[in-house]
Amino acid sequence: MNTSSTGEILTTSVLGGLVMGVLSFNGMGSAVAIGSMIAVSVISATYALARN
């Protein structure tokens, strides 16, 4: 099991979600930000499951 790799993926996805959230509140389209967060979450989750 690659616990460190999974942890890094989760940390990256969380940071990416926070960045997109901040950008959405600073004038970007909320739909675009939410879509990006969902996409990042799905991709990171799929990658983490594939690594296991």
Secondary structure by P-SEA (a helix, b strand, c coil): caaaaaaaaaaaaaaaaaaaaaaaaacccaaaaaaaaaaaaaaaaaaaaaac
